[in-house]
Amino acid sequence: MIKAAGIRRSFGNLEVLKGVDIEVNKGEVVSIVGASGAGKTTLLQIIGTLEQPDTGKVELNGIQVNELSGKHLARFRNEHIGFVFQFHHLLPEFTALENVCIPAYIAKKSKKEAEAKASELLEFLGLQDRITHKPSELSGGEQQRVAVARALVNNPAVIFADEPSGNLDSENSKELHQLFFNLREKYSQTFLIATHNEELATMSDRKLTIKDGVLAS
């Protein structure tokens, strides 16, 4: 599902990634851990096509994403990748259902199709009674579950999660972590997660550590 080789990235004179290689299989849940500033987020953003490496290649779902640009890259990202961040980034003026539907509308899916898939996901995530609520009417854990549903609405090949439980209390963190594995079981979803949370990292199929610009298992 994911193949990245020779990923290097510098910021000024600081070389953060020094030739990272990583492969993730379909249906795997893989966590990346490491000290703050070690390059977890940078690596996730490069593999997730949000940022370009200085050198190296990234292949997602059989596509060389380095060769895509502009509208082609944006379309690929919308159709094949889901993102979950530390902060939910929900649009405050829209309901939970409307927030989840947005990526589907961008993909030019019909209102009926988008709402059907969004409703299915929200129900699976235990939010069937909250679909008409706006973010300000939801708890932190509920907001993050809506963000997860939004990431899944286009049936992406892979979900990239950057400190997904970093803004949640311990109880909501545990629920979110278990949710990832429930989603893997139901939808064969693939996850690559950057996290400081050792519990989540230990639950994962593999835990990779980034140190001195390279990955080690």
C-alpha positions in Angstrom: 0.0 0.0 0.0 2.9 2.4 0.9 6.4 2.3 -0.5 8.8 5.1 0.3 12.5 5.0 -0.4 15.4 7.3 0.2 13.3 10.1 1.6 15.5 13.1 2.6 14.3 16.5 3.8 16.2 19.5 5.1 15.2 22.8 6.5 18.0 25.2 6.0 21.1 23.5 7.3 19.1 21.0 9.4 18.7 17.6 7.8 15.6 16.1 9.4 15.2 13.0 7.3 18.3 11.3 6.1 17.2 8.6 3.7 14.1 7.0 5.2 12.7 3.8 3.7 9.3 2.4 4.7 6.8 -0.1 3.4 3.3 -0.6 4.8 1.0 -3.4 3.7 -2.8 -3.1 3.1 -4.7 -3.5 6.4 -1.7 -2.8 8.6 -1.7 -0.4 11.5 1.8 1.1 11.8 2.9 3.7 14.3 5.9 6.0 14.1 7.3 7.2 17.4 10.2 9.4 18.3 11.2 12.5 20.2 9.6 15.9 19.4 11.4 17.4 16.3 12.6 14.0 15.2 10.7 14.3 11.9 7.5 12.2 12.4 5.2 14.8 11.1 7.5 15.8 8.2 7.7 12.1 7.1 3.9 11.7 7.4 3.3 14.9 5.3 5.7 13.8 2.6 4.2 10.3 2.3 0.8 11.8 2.5 1.6 14.2 -0.5 1.2 17.4 1.6 4.9 18.1 1.2 7.7 17.2 -1.2 10.9 15.5 -0.2 14.3 16.9 -1.3 15.0 13.4 -2.7 13.4 10.0 -2.7 10.3 8.3 -4.1 6.8 7.7 -2.7 4.4 5.1 -4.1 0.8 4.9 -2.8 -1.6 2.2 -3.9 0.6 1.5 -6.9 0.9 5.2 -8.0 4.2 7.1 -8.1 2.9 10.2 -6.4 6.1 12.1 -7.0 5.1 12.3 -10.6 1.8 13.9 -9.9 1.3 17.7 -9.6 -1.4 20.3 -9.5 -4.9 19.1 -10.1 -3.8 15.5 -10.6 -2.2 15.4 -7.2 -5.1 17.1 -5.5 -7.5 14.6 -7.1 -5.4 11.6 -6.0 -5.2 13.0 -2.5 -8.9 13.4 -2.3 -9.7 10.0 -3.7 -7.0 7.8 -2.1 -5.9 9.5 1.2 -7.6 10.3 4.5 -6.1 12.6 7.1 -6.7 12.7 10.9 -4.9 15.5 12.8 -4.4 16.3 16.4 -7.1 19.0 16.1 -10.3 18.0 14.3 -10.4 21.1 11.9 -14.2 20.7 11.6 -16.0 23.6 10.0 -18.0 25.2 12.9 -21.0 26.4 10.8 -21.8 22.8 9.5 -23.3 19.8 11.2 -21.5 16.6 11.8 -23.1 15.0 8.7 -22.2 18.0 6.5 -18.6 18.1 7.7 -18.2 14.4 6.8 -19.7 14.9 3.4 -17.3 17.7 2.3 -14.6 15.4 0.8 -17.3 13.5 -1.1 -18.7 16.7 -2.6 -15.2 17.7 -3.6 -15.0 14.3 -5.4 -18.2 15.2 -7.2 -20.3 12.5 -5.6 -24.0 13.1 -5.4 -25.7 14.5 -2.3 -27.6 11.2 -1.8 -24.4 9.1 -2.2 -22.3 11.3 0.1 -25.0 11.5 2.8 -25.6 7.7 2.7 -21.9 7.0 3.2 -21.5 9.7 5.9 -24.5 8.4 7.8 -23.1 4.8 7.6 -19.8 5.9 9.0 -21.3 8.1 11.8 -23.5 5.3 12.8 -20.6 2.9 12.9 -18.7 5.4 15.1 -21.6 5.6 17.5 -22.7 9.1 16.4 -26.0 8.3 14.8 -27.8 10.6 17.4 -25.4 13.5 16.8 -25.4 13.9 13.0 -27.4 17.2 13.1 -25.2 18.7 15.8 -22.5 21.3 15.1 -19.0 20.9 16.4 -19.6 23.3 19.3 -22.3 20.9 20.5 -20.0 17.9 20.5 -17.5 16.7 23.0 -13.8 16.5 22.1 -14.0 12.8 21.6 -17.1 13.1 19.4 -15.4 15.9 17.3 -12.5 13.7 16.6 -14.7 10.7 15.6 -16.5 13.0 13.2 -13.0 13.9 11.8 -12.3 10.2 11.4 -15.5 9.7 9.5 -14.6 12.6 7.2 -11.3 11.0 6.5 -13.0 7.7 5.6 -15.9 9.0 3.5 -14.2 8.5 0.1 -13.0 5.0 1.0 -9.3 6.0 0.9 -6.5 3.5 0.4 -4.8 4.8 3.6 -5.4 7.0 6.6 -2.5 9.2 7.8 -3.0 10.2 11.5 -0.7 12.8 13.1 -1.0 12.7 16.9 -4.7 11.8 16.6 -5.2 11.5 20.3 -2.9 14.3 21.4 -5.8 16.6 22.2 -8.0 14.0 24.0 -8.2 12.8 27.6 -7.1 9.3 28.5 -10.6 7.8 28.2 -11.3 9.3 24.8 -7.8 8.4 23.6 -8.5 4.7 24.4 -11.8 4.8 22.5 -10.1 6.4 19.5 -7.3 3.9 19.5 -9.7 1.0 19.6 -11.7 2.6 16.8 -8.8 2.4 14.4 -8.6 -1.3 14.9 -12.4 -1.7 14.5 -12.1 0.2 11.3 -9.3 -2.0 10.1 -11.5 -5.1 10.8 -14.6 -3.7 9.1 -13.1 -1.8 6.1 -9.6 -3.4 5.9 -8.3 0.1 6.4 -4.6 0.9 6.4 -3.2 3.3 9.0 0.1 5.1 9.3 0.2 7.0 12.6 2.7 9.4 14.1 2.2 9.5 17.8 3.8 10.1 21.2 1.2 7.8 22.8 3.0 4.6 23.8 -0.3 2.7 24.3 -1.4 3.3 20.7 2.1 2.5 19.4 2.2 -0.8 21.3 -1.3 -1.8 20.1 -0.1 -1.3 16.5 1.0 -4.1 14.2 4.4 -2.5 14.0 6.1 0.3 15.9 8.8 2.2 14.1 11.1 4.7 15.8 12.5 7.7 14.0 15.9 8.7 15.4 18.8 10.6 13.8 16.8 11.0 10.6 16.2 7.3 9.9 13.6 4.6 10.9 14.2 1.6 13.0 11.7 -1.1 14.0 
